[in-house]
């Protein structure tokens, strides 16, 4: 069907604004342009900024048209070079596989049926709680709600948890390295050794309980 200059301009304007334009027509002629689009969450730009502050590289991988994807990327602070648009579900998997082949660790955030395969392929699949059951089933982590800042909180908490585990392992290793030779040489009183072991356990538990003080960014 022939699209008039006026309708073509309306479609182009909608796509540049980050919307998806659908041209409708009948009797062999295009007669209307329907514009649809998702409302950009006001916290998305903050989430992207926080992810970058954590040393991560946010990318936009979407099946939407390129103009709409670039508009959304500009609004949230993602460079156009990190925007991959107009991809099918299998294309998303290929993009993730390519990044992994480059030695990158890939986390995928999604909420739709089209994201399920990519979520399963990624090193870390994160599904938003407002998403489909298929996406949630394919993911490693499910976050309640649709606020992207929850992704930032999940990564911060996981890093702090890993640091705590490493600290506990270091303490336990250091304690045993120091105490075992003394005990073997009968230079350590059994009562003191028992008390030190109890203190070691209390220290590890207390250090782990510090995670309860974690404060989300929201």
Secondary structure, 3 states (H helix, E strand, C coil): CECCHHHHHHHHHHHHCCCEEEEEEECCEEEEEEEECCCCCCCHHHHHHHHHHCCCCCCEECCCCHHHHHHHHHHHCCCHHHEECCCCHHHHHHHHHHHHHCCCCCEEEECCHHHHHHHHHCCEEEEECCCCHHHHHHCCEEECCCCCHHHHHHHHHHHHHHHHHHHHHHHHHHHHHHHHHHHHCCCCCHHHHHHHHHHHHHHHHHHHHHHHHCCCCC
